[in-house]
Amino acid sequence: MKVNVEHGEEFNVLHYKVGQEYVTHSDYFDDAFNTIHGGQRIATMLMYLSDVEEGGETVFPDAKGNFSSMPWWNELSDCGKKGLSIKPKMGDALLFWSMKPDGTLDPSSSHG
C-alpha cells in the first residue's frame, strides 16, 4: 500500500476491560467539514497487542457472505457471529478499506 506518511493520523491505543466494547461505527467521515479540512480516511489498520480468552473480535456486521461454514466459526463468541469477525491474536494487524476503489464510501467497512 503506497500512502504518503503525511496522510496518516496519530496512533490511538485503546485498552478494553472485560465487558467493554466499541460500538459499531465507520472510520470514514460523512460530513463536509472533516472532508474539506482534513480529507478522508481511506483505510484503517488495527494492531492486536494481546490475546484474549473469549470475545474481543472485531466484527464487520454489514460484510456480505456466509461465514458460518468457515473453520474458525465455532471459535467465535456469540457477538462475533454477527458478521465477518476477526479474532484478536497478539502481533497480528488488520488492514481494511473505508472507501471503494471508485472513491465512494464503503458502508460494509462499519465495524465494532
C-alpha positions in Angstrom: 0.0 0.0 0.0 1.5 3.3 -1.1 0.1 6.1 1.1 2.2 9.1 1.8 3.1 9.3 5.5 1.7 12.9 5.7 -1.8 11.4 5.0 -1.7 9.4 8.2 -3.0 10.2 11.7 -1.5 9.7 15.1 -1.8 6.3 16.7 -4.6 5.6 19.2 -4.1 3.0 21.8 -7.2 1.5 23.4 -7.4 -0.9 26.3 -10.6 -2.8 26.8 -11.6 -4.3 30.2 -13.8 -7.3 30.5 -17.3 -6.4 29.3 -16.3 -3.2 27.4 -16.8 -2.8 23.7 -16.6 -0.3 20.9 -20.0 0.0 19.3 -20.4 -0.4 15.5 -19.1 2.6 13.6 -17.4 3.7 10.4 -14.0 5.3 10.3 -14.7 7.4 7.2 -16.1 10.9 7.5 -19.6 11.5 6.2 -19.7 15.3 6.8 -18.4 18.2 4.7 -16.4 19.9 7.5 -14.0 17.0 8.0 -13.6 16.1 4.4 -12.9 19.8 3.4 -10.5 20.5 6.3 -8.7 17.2 6.8 -9.5 14.8 3.9 -11.0 11.4 4.1 -9.9 8.3 6.0 -9.4 5.7 3.3 -8.0 2.8 5.3 -7.6 1.7 8.9 -5.1 -0.6 10.5 -5.8 -2.3 13.8 -2.9 -3.9 15.7 -3.7 -6.5 18.3 -1.4 -6.2 21.3 -2.7 -9.2 23.3 -4.6 -12.4 23.0 -7.9 -12.9 24.7 -9.6 -16.0 26.1 -13.0 -15.2 24.8 -14.7 -12.5 22.7 -12.7 -9.4 21.6 -13.4 -9.9 18.0 -13.5 -7.0 15.5 -16.9 -7.5 13.9 -18.0 -6.3 10.4 -21.8 -6.8 10.7 -22.5 -5.4 7.2 -20.0 -7.6 5.4 -21.6 -9.9 2.9 -21.1 -13.6 2.8 -21.9 -16.9 4.6 -19.1 -17.2 7.2 -20.7 -20.0 9.3 -19.0 -22.6 7.0 -15.5 -21.3 7.8 -13.4 -23.5 10.1 -12.9 -20.7 12.7 -16.6 -20.0 13.1 -17.0 -22.2 16.2 -14.1 -20.3 17.9 -16.1 -17.0 17.9 -18.2 -15.6 20.7 -21.9 -15.1 20.1 -21.3 -11.4 19.3 -18.6 -12.4 16.9 -21.1 -14.5 14.9 -23.0 -11.3 13.8 -20.9 -10.8 10.7 -17.4 -11.2 9.4 -15.3 -11.3 12.6 -11.6 -11.2 13.2 -10.4 -12.8 16.5 -7.6 -10.9 18.1 -4.2 -12.5 18.2 -1.2 -10.8 19.7 1.1 -9.4 17.0 -1.5 -9.6 14.2 -2.6 -6.5 12.3 -5.9 -6.0 10.4 -6.0 -3.6 7.4 -9.3 -2.7 5.9 -10.5 0.0 3.5 -13.2 2.6 4.2 -13.6 3.5 0.6 -14.3 1.6 -2.6 -11.8 1.7 -5.5 -14.1 4.3 -7.2 -13.7 6.7 -4.2 -17.2 6.2 -2.8 -17.7 5.4 0.9 -18.0 1.7 1.8 -20.7 1.1 4.4 -19.6 -2.6 4.7 -16.5 -1.3 6.5 -18.6 -0.5 9.6 -17.1 -2.4 12.5 -17.2 -2.7 16.2 
